[in-house]
């Protein structure tokens, strides 16, 4: 059986609710890669497009493309 993810990269994206509605999206392992969307689904699709463009830019500039080795953790801290 052949894996359908061969050659695919996986990145964690962080969706943060925007005060004006929708979601802001960041990609912790790719500094400067961000997007937004009106819904969770739209935010994820826009994140996918932003990641593809960001990687294409890195490759065009001859820069290494970061791979996510460990997933970021979100922790709720009470103060």
Buried (B, 14 or more C-beta within 10 A) or exposed (E): EEEEEEEEEEBBBBBEEBEEEBBBBBBBBBEEBBBBBEEEEBBBEBBBEBBEEBBEEBEEEEEEEBEBEEEEEEEEEEE
